[in-house]
Amino acid sequence: MHIQSACLVAALLIAPAAGADCKFSAPRNVDIDASGIKKLVVEAGAGDLKINGVQGASRVHGVGDACGDSQQRLDGIRLEARRDGDTIFVRTVLHDEDSRWHRDWMDVSLDVPSTVEASVDDSSGDLLISDVAGLRLHDSSGDQVIRDIAGNVEVSDSSGDVEIKNVRGNVSVTDSSGDVVIADVNGNVAIPVDSSGGLSFRRIHGDVHISTDSSGDISIADVNKNVSIDSDSAGDIRVADIGGDFAVGHDSTGDIEHRNVLGAVRVPRSEDDDD
């Protein structure tokens, strides 16, 4: 696995994406009453995004660091927030035109009530999301760290490494590219599709189900219930300390190793088994 937890978290906590090459920059802030809200909807363009749940908070407070390659373009970059009933909407407004010739972005940090369920659509940049009641995330590009979630987590990711840790509910990840590390989940873990990159799961209290994995090694350990892999095209599979059954439906290439599986084991026969 290429991903390292401490390194990935540190990378998301330090310098913003803008860095020294930002020609024109300015702060963009929002602050809105969040009493009684249940849901947070975030639409973010280019730039890093941090969402931190705060126990007892009654407002959504956002700090943005806007960057443009001219003063005119900087003036058009906005951070907006509005409330509709029990939902707060936050979005970044960037220049969509001439993206090949201009580089504009905004790094955003949001403090929100820890009781909200977050729905996030992010185009590019690293993400750090923690201490909210639940999360649905669609991300196009960038590394992600998700931790300390009180409910379910659902992620659709196109590119970048994903780390998910300490989730009280279920976890579902659909991933096109990049390593996926998941640990300390009270519920089930489901991977409908993983196109490329390694998978590493540890300390899962429920079931682990991987529907389709195209390439990359799979490492699974300390699962209380069943582990099932419907189809794996390439890469090694290693599982250990499984409280239930372990099953692999189809495996094209790579080794399958298992130890300390308390239930039944069903894996494809290798050529060595036929000798």
C-alpha positions as CSV (number, residue, x, y, z in Angstrom):
1,M,0.0,0.0,0.0
2,H,1.3,3.5,-0.9
3,I,-0.9,5.3,1.5
4,Q,0.4,6.0,5.0
5,S,-2.2,7.3,7.6
6,A,0.0,9.7,9.5
7,C,1.5,11.2,6.3
8,L,-1.8,11.7,4.6
9,V,-3.4,13.4,7.5
10,A,-0.4,15.6,8.0
11,A,-0.5,16.6,4.3
12,L,-4.1,17.7,4.6
13,L,-3.5,19.7,7.7
14,I,-0.6,21.8,6.6
15,A,-0.1,24.3,3.7
16,P,-3.0,25.1,1.5
17,A,-3.0,24.2,-2.2
18,A,-2.5,27.8,-3.2
19,G,1.0,28.0,-1.7
20,A,3.6,30.4,-2.9
21,D,2.4,30.6,-6.5
22,C,-0.8,32.4,-5.7
23,K,-0.6,35.8,-7.4
24,F,-3.7,37.5,-5.9
25,S,-5.3,36.2,-2.7
26,A,-8.0,37.4,-0.3
27,P,-10.1,35.9,2.5
28,R,-13.7,34.8,2.0
29,N,-15.9,34.2,5.0
30,V,-19.4,33.0,5.8
31,D,-21.3,32.7,9.1
32,I,-24.9,31.5,9.3
33,D,-27.3,30.4,12.1
34,A,-27.5,26.6,12.2
35,S,-29.9,26.1,15.1
36,G,-32.1,23.1,14.4
37,I,-30.4,22.2,11.1
38,K,-30.1,18.5,10.1
39,K,-28.3,18.6,6.8
40,L,-25.3,20.4,5.3
41,V,-24.9,20.5,1.5
42,V,-21.5,21.6,0.1
43,E,-20.5,22.2,-3.5
44,A,-16.8,22.9,-3.7
45,G,-14.7,23.7,-6.8
46,A,-10.9,23.6,-7.0
47,G,-9.1,23.8,-3.7
48,D,-8.7,22.0,-0.4
49,L,-11.8,21.4,1.8
50,K,-12.0,20.8,5.5
51,I,-15.2,20.1,7.4
52,N,-15.0,19.8,11.2
53,G,-18.0,19.0,13.3
54,V,-18.1,20.9,16.6
55,Q,-20.2,19.6,19.5
56,G,-22.8,22.1,20.7
57,A,-22.2,24.5,17.8
58,S,-25.2,26.6,16.7
59,R,-23.7,28.2,13.6
60,V,-21.9,27.2,10.4
61,H,-18.7,29.2,10.1
62,G,-16.6,29.1,7.0
63,V,-13.2,30.6,6.2
64,G,-12.0,30.6,2.6
65,D,-8.6,31.5,1.1
66,A,-9.4,32.6,-2.5
67,C,-6.6,32.7,-5.1
68,G,-6.8,34.1,-8.7
69,D,-4.2,34.9,-11.3
70,S,-5.5,38.5,-11.6
71,Q,-7.2,41.0,-9.4
72,Q,-10.3,40.9,-11.7
73,R,-10.6,37.1,-11.5
74,L,-10.0,37.2,-7.7
75,D,-12.9,39.7,-7.3
76,G,-15.2,37.1,-8.9
77,I,-14.4,34.3,-6.5
78,R,-17.1,33.9,-3.8
79,L,-17.9,31.7,-0.8
80,E,-21.7,31.6,-0.3
81,A,-24.0,30.1,2.3
82,R,-27.8,30.0,2.7
83,R,-30.4,28.2,4.7
84,D,-33.6,26.5,3.6
85,G,-35.5,25.0,6.4
86,D,-33.4,22.4,8.2
87,T,-30.7,22.5,5.5
88,I,-27.7,24.8,5.0
89,F,-26.1,25.1,1.5
90,V,-22.5,26.2,1.1
91,R,-20.8,26.6,-2.2
92,T,-17.7,28.1,-3.8
93,V,-18.1,30.2,-6.9
94,L,-15.1,30.1,-9.2
95,H,-14.5,31.0,-12.9
96,D,-15.5,28.1,-15.1
97,E,-14.4,29.7,-18.4
98,D,-10.8,29.7,-19.7
99,S,-9.7,27.0,-17.2
100,R,-6.9,25.9,-19.5
101,W,-5.3,29.4,-19.3
102,H,-6.2,30.5,-15.8
103,R,-5.7,28.9,-12.4
104,D,-8.2,30.0,-9.7
105,W,-9.1,28.1,-6.5
106,M,-10.3,28.5,-3.0
107,D,-9.3,26.5,0.1
108,V,-12.2,26.3,2.5
109,S,-12.5,25.3,6.2
110,L,-15.9,24.9,7.7
111,D,-16.9,24.5,11.4
112,V,-20.4,22.9,11.6
113,P,-22.6,21.3,14.3
114,S,-21.5,17.8,14.9
115,T,-25.2,16.6,14.6
116,V,-25.5,17.4,10.9
117,E,-25.4,14.9,8.0
118,A,-23.1,16.2,5.3
119,S,-23.5,15.9,1.5
120,V,-20.4,17.0,-0.3
121,D,-19.7,17.4,-4.1
122,D,-16.1,18.3,-4.6
123,S,-14.3,18.7,-7.9
124,S,-10.6,18.8,-7.0
125,G,-8.3,19.2,-4.0
126,D,-7.7,17.3,-0.8
127,L,-10.4,16.7,1.8
128,L,-10.5,16.3,5.5
129,I,-13.9,15.6,7.0
130,S,-14.5,14.7,10.7
131,D,-17.0,14.5,13.5
132,V,-20.3,14.8,11.7
133,A,-23.4,12.6,12.0
134,G,-23.1,11.1,8.5
135,L,-21.5,11.7,5.1
136,R,-22.3,11.3,1.4
137,L,-19.3,12.4,-0.7
138,H,-18.7,12.6,-4.5
139,D,-15.1,13.6,-5.3
140,S,-13.4,13.9,-8.6
141,S,-9.8,14.4,-7.7
142,G,-7.6,14.6,-4.5
143,D,-6.8,12.6,-1.4
144,Q,-9.5,12.2,1.3
145,V,-9.4,11.6,5.0
146,I,-12.7,10.9,6.7
147,R,-12.8,10.1,10.4
148,D,-15.0,10.0,13.5
149,I,-18.3,9.8,11.8
150,A,-21.4,9.0,14.0
151,G,-23.4,7.4,11.2
152,N,-23.0,6.0,7.6
153,V,-20.4,7.0,5.1
154,E,-20.9,6.7,1.3
155,V,-18.1,7.8,-1.0
156,S,-17.8,7.9,-4.8
157,D,-14.3,8.8,-5.8
158,S,-12.7,9.2,-9.2
159,S,-9.0,9.7,-8.3
160,G,-6.9,9.9,-5.1
161,D,-6.2,8.0,-2.0
162,V,-9.1,7.4,0.5
163,E,-8.6,6.9,4.3
164,I,-11.7,6.3,6.4
165,K,-11.4,5.6,10.2
166,N,-13.7,5.3,13.2
167,V,-17.2,5.1,11.7
168,R,-20.2,4.0,13.8
169,G,-22.4,3.1,10.9
170,N,-21.8,1.4,7.5
171,V,-19.2,2.4,4.9
172,S,-19.6,2.1,1.1
173,V,-16.8,3.2,-1.3
174,T,-16.9,3.2,-5.1
175,D,-13.4,4.0,-6.3
176,S,-11.8,4.5,-9.7
177,S,-8.2,5.1,-8.8
178,G,-6.1,5.2,-5.7
179,D,-5.6,3.3,-2.5
180,V,-8.4,2.8,0.0
181,V,-7.7,2.3,3.7
182,I,-10.7,1.6,6.1
183,A,-10.4,0.9,9.8
184,D,-12.5,0.8,13.0
185,V,-16.0,0.5,11.5
186,N,-18.9,-0.7,13.7
187,G,-21.1,-1.6,10.7
188,N,-20.5,-3.2,7.3
189,V,-18.0,-2.3,4.6
190,A,-19.1,-2.5,0.9
191,I,-17.0,-1.8,-2.2
192,P,-19.3,-2.0,-5.2
193,V,-16.5,-1.1,-7.6
194,D,-12.8,-0.6,-7.2
195,S,-11.0,0.0,-10.5
196,S,-7.3,0.3,-9.4
197,G,-5.3,0.7,-6.3
198,G,-4.9,-1.3,-3.1
199,L,-7.5,-2.1,-0.5
200,S,-6.7,-2.4,3.2
201,F,-9.4,-3.0,5.8
202,R,-8.8,-3.5,9.6
203,R,-11.1,-3.9,12.6
204,I,-14.5,-4.2,10.9
205,H,-17.3,-5.3,13.2
206,G,-19.7,-6.2,10.5
207,D,-19.4,-7.9,7.0
208,V,-16.9,-6.9,4.3
209,H,-18.2,-7.3,0.7
210,I,-16.2,-6.4,-2.4
211,S,-18.3,-6.7,-5.6
212,T,-15.7,-6.0,-8.3
213,D,-12.0,-5.3,-7.9
214,S,-10.0,-4.7,-11.1
215,S,-6.4,-4.4,-9.9
216,G,-4.4,-3.9,-6.8
217,D,-3.7,-6.0,-3.7
218,I,-6.4,-6.7,-1.1
219,S,-5.5,-7.0,2.6
220,I,-8.2,-7.6,5.2
221,A,-7.8,-8.4,8.9
222,D,-9.8,-8.5,12.2
223,V,-13.3,-8.8,10.8
224,N,-16.1,-10.0,13.1
225,K,-18.4,-11.4,10.4
226,N,-18.1,-12.5,6.8
227,V,-15.7,-11.5,4.0
228,S,-16.8,-12.0,0.4
229,I,-15.1,-11.0,-2.8
230,D,-17.3,-11.6,-5.9
231,S,-14.7,-10.8,-8.6
232,D,-11.0,-9.9,-8.5
233,S,-9.1,-9.4,-11.7
234,A,-5.5,-8.8,-10.6
235,G,-3.5,-8.6,-7.4
236,D,-2.9,-10.7,-4.3
237,I,-5.6,-11.3,-1.7
238,R,-4.6,-11.8,2.0
239,V,-7.1,-12.2,4.8
240,A,-6.6,-13.0,8.5
241,D,-8.6,-13.2,11.7
242,I,-12.1,-13.5,10.2
243,G,-15.0,-14.3,12.6
244,G,-17.3,-15.7,9.8
245,D,-16.9,-17.1,6.3
246,F,-14.4,-16.2,3.6
247,A,-15.4,-16.5,0.0
248,V,-13.9,-15.5,-3.4
249,G,-16.1,-16.0,-6.4
250,H,-13.7,-15.3,-9.3
251,D,-10.0,-14.5,-9.3
252,S,-8.0,-14.1,-12.5
253,T,-4.4,-13.6,-11.3
254,G,-2.6,-13.3,-8.0
255,D,-2.3,-15.3,-4.8
256,I,-5.0,-15.9,-2.2
257,E,-3.8,-16.4,1.4
258,H,-6.0,-16.9,4.4
259,R,-5.4,-17.7,8.1
260,N,-7.5,-18.0,11.2
261,V,-10.9,-18.0,9.4
262,L,-13.5,-19.3,11.9
263,G,-16.2,-20.0,9.3
264,A,-16.2,-21.8,5.9
265,V,-13.6,-21.0,3.2
266,R,-14.6,-21.0,-0.5
267,V,-12.0,-19.8,-3.0
268,P,-11.3,-20.7,-6.6
269,R,-9.2,-23.8,-7.2
270,S,-5.7,-23.0,-8.4
271,E,-3.7,-24.9,-11.0
272,D,-1.6,-26.4,-8.2
273,D,-4.8,-27.8,-6.7
274,D,-5.5,-29.7,-10.0
275,D,-2.1,-31.3,-10.1
